[in-house]
Amino acid sequence: MEYLSLNKYLRDTFGDKVYKISLDAGFTCPNRDGKIDTRGCIFCSRGGSGDFAESAESITEQIELGKKRVANKIKSGKYIAYFQAFTNTYAPTDVLRKKFYEAVNHKDIVAVSIATRPDCLGSDVIQLLDELNKIKPVFIELGLQSVHKESAEYIRRGYDLSVYDNAVVRLKEIGVNIVVHIILGLPGESKEDMLESVKYVCDSGINGIKLQLLHILKNTDLADEYAQGKVTPLEFEEYLDIIKACVEIIPKDIVIHRLTGDGAKKDLIAPLWSADKKRVINAINKL
């Protein structure tokens, strides 16, 4: 089964292998600072999904640390600055501009990827993203997770589906690359529910999709639910079946940025089979 992988897309676009350097710009999230909630999404780790991000004073220092970390893996010298931890458009525009421009002006950075929420894209932010996209390609990663209202409420997402719809329309107007995160295995969702989320976002006009296995991590409210027996993580074979069905309905021009995920092993509670990423990737490729 053919699909457009991120690796192939980046090679075709930039002419060589490109590596993403995860950054922590020091932002927070409206689901953490009290604007919407203080607890974060039910699955979110203490690092705000940026557990693999570099930590240093400046963006430039983080980029240099990231380059050293993968020096033996990549020879092209081409990197994507990935603003990963927490909500990366949730700050005053002058703060965002300073950090984003520091990344986009780095000589080895070929593109900038910004993880954020659809409800944190005001007109001033959209204008800034438009500016950046005229310098180097910009990827905006939206954490939607599910199109189903019950799931959104359960995970404490904090915004309605219409907010996502509106954000996609405005992002398409400025021509940035839109990537949407979908979580597979949310409690209460059937395989059909998950496929409905995948189909919805693909039909909305996005450029890429990330399919993320639901991980249960230490020190999250989801971990408490799991301990109480309220959450049953997906089994390995079950996940493979769902992934196969997802890939079959994703249009061939939409880039699949991720087919699984690997939570930090020190924090992973379940499913433990996901810790063996090589086995999972090999099984998916074989399928």
C-alpha positions in Angstrom: 0.0 0.0 0.0 1.6 3.2 -1.2 1.5 6.4 1.0 3.4 9.7 1.0 5.8 9.5 4.0 7.3 12.6 5.6 10.8 11.4 4.8 9.9 11.1 1.1 8.1 14.4 1.1 11.1 16.2 2.7 13.6 14.6 0.3 11.5 15.6 -2.7 11.0 19.1 -1.4 14.5 20.0 -0.1 16.6 17.6 -2.2 18.1 15.7 0.8 17.4 14.1 4.2 16.1 16.7 6.6 16.0 16.3 10.4 13.6 18.0 12.8 15.1 19.6 15.9 12.5 19.8 18.7 12.6 23.1 20.6 11.2 24.4 23.8 10.5 28.1 23.5 9.3 28.5 27.1 5.6 28.9 26.3 2.6 27.6 28.3 -0.9 26.7 27.2 -4.4 28.2 27.9 -5.3 24.7 29.2 -2.6 25.2 31.9 -2.4 28.8 32.9 -6.1 29.1 33.9 -7.5 30.8 30.8 -9.4 27.5 30.0 -8.2 25.1 32.6 -5.2 24.5 34.8 -4.9 20.7 34.4 -3.9 20.5 30.7 -5.3 17.9 28.4 -5.9 14.6 30.2 -3.1 12.8 28.3 -0.5 15.6 28.3 2.8 15.1 29.9 4.6 17.6 32.2 6.7 18.6 29.2 3.6 19.6 27.2 4.3 17.0 24.6 7.8 18.4 24.2 9.6 15.7 26.2 12.2 15.2 23.4 12.8 19.0 23.0 16.1 20.6 23.6 16.4 22.8 26.6 18.7 25.8 26.6 18.5 29.5 27.0 18.2 30.6 23.4 16.6 29.1 20.2 20.0 29.3 18.5 21.7 27.3 21.3 18.9 24.7 21.2 19.4 24.3 17.4 23.1 23.8 17.8 22.5 21.2 20.6 20.1 19.4 18.3 22.6 19.4 15.5 25.2 17.8 17.7 22.8 15.2 18.9 22.2 13.9 15.4 25.6 14.6 13.9 26.2 10.9 13.2 22.8 10.4 11.6 22.6 13.3 9.1 25.2 14.7 6.7 23.0 17.1 4.7 23.2 19.9 7.2 19.4 20.6 6.6 17.1 20.9 9.6 13.5 21.9 10.5 13.1 24.0 13.7 10.3 22.3 15.5 8.6 24.4 18.2 7.1 21.4 20.0 6.5 22.0 23.7 3.1 23.3 24.8 1.3 25.9 22.7 3.7 27.8 20.4 1.5 30.7 19.3 0.3 31.4 22.9 2.3 34.5 23.7 2.5 38.2 22.7 3.3 38.7 19.0 6.6 40.5 19.7 7.8 37.5 21.8 6.7 35.1 19.0 8.4 37.2 16.4 11.8 37.2 18.2 11.8 33.4 18.7 10.5 32.5 15.3 12.8 34.8 13.4 15.8 33.5 15.4 15.0 30.1 14.0 14.0 31.1 10.5 17.2 33.1 10.0 19.5 30.3 11.1 21.6 29.2 8.1 20.9 25.5 8.5 17.2 25.7 9.1 15.2 25.1 5.9 11.7 25.3 7.4 9.9 26.0 10.7 7.3 23.8 12.2 5.0 25.2 14.9 2.8 23.1 17.1 -0.2 25.0 18.5 -3.9 25.0 19.1 -6.6 26.2 16.6 -7.9 28.6 19.3 -4.5 30.4 19.6 -4.3 31.8 16.1 -5.4 35.4 16.3 -5.2 37.7 13.3 -1.8 39.1 14.5 -0.4 35.6 14.7 -1.7 34.7 11.2 0.0 37.9 9.9 3.3 36.8 11.5 3.0 33.3 10.1 2.4 34.8 6.7 5.6 36.9 7.1 7.7 33.8 8.1 6.2 31.7 5.3 7.5 34.2 2.7 11.1 33.6 4.1 11.1 29.8 4.6 8.3 27.2 4.5 6.1 27.1 7.6 4.4 24.0 8.9 1.5 24.6 11.4 0.7 21.5 13.5 -2.8 21.6 15.0 -3.6 19.3 18.0 -7.2 18.3 17.1 -7.0 14.7 18.3 -10.6 13.8 17.5 -13.7 15.3 15.7 -16.1 13.8 18.3 -17.6 16.1 20.9 -17.6 13.5 23.6 -13.9 12.8 23.1 -13.1 16.5 23.1 -14.8 17.0 26.4 -13.2 13.9 27.9 -9.7 14.9 27.0 -10.4 18.6 28.0 -9.4 19.9 24.6 -11.1 23.2 25.4 -12.5 24.3 22.0 -15.2 23.3 19.5 -14.7 21.7 16.2 -15.9 24.9 14.5 -12.8 26.6 15.9 -10.6 24.1 14.0 -12.6 24.6 10.8 -12.1 28.4 11.0 -8.4 28.0 11.7 -7.8 25.8 8.7 -9.6 28.3 6.4 -7.4 31.2 7.6 -4.2 29.1 7.5 -5.0 28.0 3.9 -5.4 31.6 2.9 -1.8 32.4 3.8 -0.5 29.2 2.2 1.3 27.6 5.2 1.5 23.8 5.4 -1.2 22.4 7.7 -0.6 19.3 9.7 -3.2 17.8 12.0 -2.7 15.5 15.0 -5.2 12.6 15.5 -5.0 10.3 18.5 -6.0 6.7 17.9 -7.3 4.7 20.9 -9.1 7.4 22.9 -11.5 5.8 25.4 -15.0 5.2 24.1 -14.0 5.6 20.4 -14.6 2.7 18.0 -12.5 2.0 14.9 -15.2 3.7 12.9 -15.0 6.8 15.1 -11.3 7.1 14.6 -11.7 6.7 10.8 -14.3 9.4 10.9 -11.8 11.8 12.4 -9.2 10.9 9.8 -11.6 11.4 7.0 -12.9 14.7 8.3 -9.5 16.3 8.6 -8.4 15.0 5.2 -11.5 16.5 3.7 -10.8 19.8 5.4 -7.9 20.6 3.0 -4.9 19.8 5.2 -1.5 19.0 3.8 -0.3 16.4 6.4 -1.5 14.2 9.2 0.0 12.7 12.3 -1.5 9.5 13.6 -0.6 9.1 17.3 -1.2 6.1 19.4 -2.7 7.0 22.8 0.0 6.7 25.4 -0.6 6.6 29.1 2.2 8.5 30.8 3.1 9.0 34.4 1.8 12.0 36.2 -1.2 12.6 33.9 -4.8 12.4 34.7 -5.1 9.7 32.1 -2.8 7.6 34.3 -5.2 8.0 37.2 -8.1 6.8 34.9 -6.0 3.8 33.8 -5.2 2.9 37.4 -8.9 2.9 38.2 -9.5 0.5 35.3 -11.4 3.1 33.2 -9.0 3.0 30.2 -8.0 0.1 28.1 -5.1 0.8 25.7 -5.1 -0.6 22.2 -3.5 -4.0 21.7 -0.7 -4.3 19.1 -2.6 -6.2 16.5 -5.6 -4.0 17.0 -3.5 -0.9 16.4 -2.1 -2.4 13.2 -5.6 -3.0 11.9 -6.6 0.6 12.6 -3.5 2.0 11.0 -4.1 0.0 7.9 -7.6 1.2 7.6 -6.5 4.8 8.1 -3.8 4.7 5.4 -6.4 3.2 3.0 -8.6 6.3 3.3 -5.9 9.0 3.4 -5.5 10.7 0.0 -2.1 9.9 -1.6 -1.2 13.6 -1.8 -1.5 14.1 2.0 1.8 13.6 3.8 1.6 11.0 6.7 4.0 12.5 9.2 3.6 9.8 11.7 2.1 6.3 11.9 2.7 5.8 15.6 4.6 7.5 18.4 6.9 6.6 21.3 6.3 8.3 24.6 9.4 8.8 26.8 10.2 5.3 28.1 10.8 6.6 31.7 7.2 7.8 31.8 5.4 5.2 29.7 2.8 3.2 31.6 0.9 1.6 28.7 0.7 0.2 26.2 4.2 -1.2 26.8 4.5 -2.8 23.4 4.8 0.7 21.9 8.2 1.1 23.6 9.7 -1.2 21.0 9.4 1.4 18.2 11.5 -0.7 15.8 9.2 -3.6 16.1 6.1 -1.4 15.6 7.5 0.4 12.5 8.7 -2.9 11.0 5.2 -4.4 11.5 3.5 -1.4 10.0 5.9 -1.5 6.9 5.3 -5.2 6.5 1.6 -4.7 6.6 
